[in-house]
Amino acid sequence: MAALNYAKEYQQALEQEFPYVLYFGALFNTPNNGRYRWVNSNVIEIPTITTTGRVDGDRDTIATKKRNYNNSWTPLTVSNHRTWQTLVHPRDIQETDHVASIANITRVFNEEQKFPEMNCYLISKLYADYTGKGKTADVTVLTTENVLEVFDKLMTAMDNKRVPRAGRILYVTPETRTLINNAKQIVRNIDVSKRSDAVRRAITSIDEVEIPESVPSDMMKTLYDFTEGWEPDASADQINMCLVHPNAVITPISYEFAQLDPPSAGSEGKWDYFEESFEDVFLLPHKVDAIAFNITKHA
């Protein structure tokens, strides 16, 4: 049986899963991912167009014609190079009634290792880019009394920077969602006149801002150790809120190689699976005002 490099098919399958299995699925599917070009295997270029403003007209003369726009390309280096490999003995597949098949193994790997790692890398990299641009996170200690005031503060700052309200997303930890659900400013009308299996109290949006499923606290840290898999760094701060517009983010992923080799002498009779990818997350330089954080400093 010939070896099969199915990186392209694998990438297509992952793109279908991203919105449903990644907490930050909307950011991994940002529209910006169709607005860059690969220069080589680890460099992308992002286009930026600028124009001049309008001037007074003159009914009696013709103004000098000139180009009043500029198009530039900003190179970004994709530096997150990750690999994973496993051997599987054919007898393991047979003796487990195909439970230990390559398909099942890679599915568990994706769901329990790769996707959580991608979540952690995304949020910590965005925070690093944010602070790297001289920005500072809000450090207000959140309570049911002030959580919406902090949210309004972040929203107002974005309004003043002309960030579109439509499309903004608020990512929160379970603890912060509980504060929002019980915020003093939230007014609910719950109809208990009809028989129902459950009373739904969750707040899924505030104004025009969507609040997706809560992100586990351990996947909302400012810093991680990615030596093998992912682990919060001892010096990491806790991110409680991340208010972001997807247009501020770009998440290029290039699967260079994903291959399954059949049992051979070289693998001592075992199936051999290996995958390699170049991927990264960037906060666009001109969109730094379209993201904001509330954090708790580590002890």
N, C-alpha and C positions, 0 to 999 in steps of 0.2 A: 504494500500500500504506500503510495507516494505521500510525502509530507505536504500538509496544507497550510499555507499562510492565509488566514482568513481575517486579517486585520480590518479590511474594509467592511466586511459583513459584521464583524464584531462591533466596530464603531457605530454602525447604523443601528444595531440592536441596543447598544448602550444609550444612544441619543433618544430612543423611544422610551427607555426606562427612566432617564434622568428626572423628568418632571414629577415622577411618582415615588421614587425611592431616595432622592436626595432632598434634605431639608431646604437647601438653597437652590432647588430646581429651577426657579425662575431666573436666577443669576447665571446658572450654567446654560440656560437657553436665552440669554440676553440677545436682543437684535444686533448688538455690536459684533457678534460672532460671525456675521456675514459681511462685515465691513473692514476686513483686514486682508492682507496678502502675505503668504509665506515667502520669505526671501531664500531661506535654506531650512535645514531641519530644526534649527533652534532660534531663528529670528523671524519676527513678524513686523510688518509696517502698518501703521494706522494712519489713515488720511485725515487731514484737518484743512478745512476751507475757511478763510477769513475774507471779509469784504470791508470796504469803506462805508461811511454813512452818506446820507443825502445832503445836497447843498442847494442853495437858492438858485432858481432858474432865471434866465434873462430872455425876454421875448424878442429882443432886437439882435442878438448875436448867437453864434453857435459855440458851445464850450469845446475846449480841447478834448478830443477823444483819447482815452487811455484805458488800460486794464485796471479795474478797481477791485480785483479779487486776487487771492493768492492760495495756491494749493501746496501743501507740504506733507511729507510722510515722516512720521515719527517711528524709529526702530525700537522694538522692545525685545529683549532676549528671554526666551523661554528656557528657564534653568531648572525646572523641577523634573528631573529624569528618574523614573521609577521602573522597577522590574519585579517580576514574581515568577517562580518556577516550582513545579512539583513533579515527582515521579509517582506513578500508580501501577502497581502490579496487577496483571490481568486476573489473578486468582482473587485479589481483593474485590474486584468488580463482581466476579462470579459468586463468591461466598457471601456477599452482602445483598444478593439478588439485585444487583445494579444500583444499590443505594450509593456506593462509592464510585459512581461513574464520573468521568471528567465533567460532564454537563452539570451534575449536582455539586461537585466540588467547586467548580468555578462560580456557580450561582451563589453558594454560601460565602465564598471568598469575596465576591462583589458586594453582597449585602452586609456582611459582618466585618469586613476589613477595608476593601477599597473605597466604597462609598462613604463610610464614616470618616476615613482619612481625608477624602476629598472635601467633605464638609469642613473639617478642622483646618485644612490648609487654606481653603477659601477665606474663611472669616479671619484667621490670623494674618493672612497676607494682605487682605484689605485694610486691616487695622494698622499693619506696618506701613503700608503705602500712605495711609491717612496721616499718621503721626510723622512720617517721613517728609510730608509736605508742610510741616510746622503746625498742624492742627492738634487740638487738645480735646480729649473726650470729656463729657460731662460726668462729674463724680458725685452728684447729689444722691444721698441715700434714699432709695425709693420706699414710699409707704402708700397706703390706700388714700391718704390725704393729698399727696403731691404728685402721684405718678402721671396723671393727666396734665398737670402743670408742666412737668418736665417734657412730656410729649409735645405740648403746645409750643414750648420754647424751641425745641428742635425743628418743629414745623415752621415757625415764624422765621427762623434763621434761613431756612431753605427758600421760603417765600421771598425774602429780601434778596436772595441770590438768583431769583427767577428760575428756580427749579420747578418744572411742571408738577402740580399736585397729582394729576392723574397718573397712575402707575406707581406711585411710591408704595413701598412695602415696609412693614415694621416686623422685624424678627425679634422674638423675645424668648427668654427662658420660661420654663413652667412656673417658676416662682413669680416672675414678673407678670405673666398672664393672670395668675391668681390675683395679684394686686389690681390689675386692670378690671378683671371681672367684678371685683368688690370695691372699686373706686367710688368715693363718696359722690363724685359728680355724675356717675352713671345712673340713669333713671330707666327702670325696666317696667314693662307692663306684661305680666305673665298671666295667661289665660288658663285658669284651673277649672273652668266650667266644663271642659270636655275631658273625657277619659283619655289618658295618654300613658304610654309605657315609661316616659321620661320627661323631666322638665329640663329644657335646654337653657343654660345660663351663660354659655361661652360667648364672648364678644369676638366676632370674626373680622370686624372692621371698625375704624373710627374715622368719621368724615369720609374722605375718598381713599383712605389708606387701608390696604388689606393687611390683616394679621393672620399669616398662615399657621399651620401646626407648630406648636411650641418646639423649640430646638433644645434638646437635653443640655443641661448646664455644662457637662464636660465637653461638649462640642461648641461651646461659646467662650473660649479662652483666647487671650491675646497672644499666647506663645505656646508652641508644642515642640516635642522632641520626635522627629520622624526617622530616627535611626532604623527602627524596624516597626512598621505600622505607624501608630500614633499614640502619644502619651502627653498629657498636659505638663508643661514645664513647671518646675517648682516655683519659679518667679512670675508665673502668669497671673494676670488680673482677670477677674470675671466680667465678661460682657453681659449686661442685663438687657440692653436694647441696641438694636442696629436699625436705624431708619435709612433706607437707601432707595434710589431710583435705579432700576436695572440699566438704564442708558449710561450710567457712570462706570459700568463694569465690563470687562472683556475677559473671557475664559477660554483661550485657545487650547485645544487638545489635538495632538497628532499621534495616532497609533502607528508607529513605524513597523511593529512586528507583533504578531500573535500566532503562534504555531503549535500544532500538536503532531508529534512524531510517533509512529507506531513502534511497538517493541522491536528492538534490534540488539545486535551484539554490543554496540556502543552504550546502550542503556541497560545492558544486562537483562534483557527480556521485559522491560517495563515500558509503559506509555510515558512519554516525556512531554510535558506542557510548559511553554515559556511565553511570557508576554513582556513587552517593553513599550513605554510611552514617554513622550515629551509633552508636558502640560504645564500650565501656569495660570495665574490669576493676576489681573492688573486693575488698579483704579486709574481711569484715564486722567492724564494730567490736567485737562481743562474742565474736568467734572468733579473735582475734589469737594466742591460745596454740595454735591448731591448725595453725601453720605454723612452720618453722624452717629455717635455712640454714647451710651451711658454705661459706665463701668464701676466696679467695686475693686479697689486696690487690694492686692494680696496681703495677707497678714505678715 
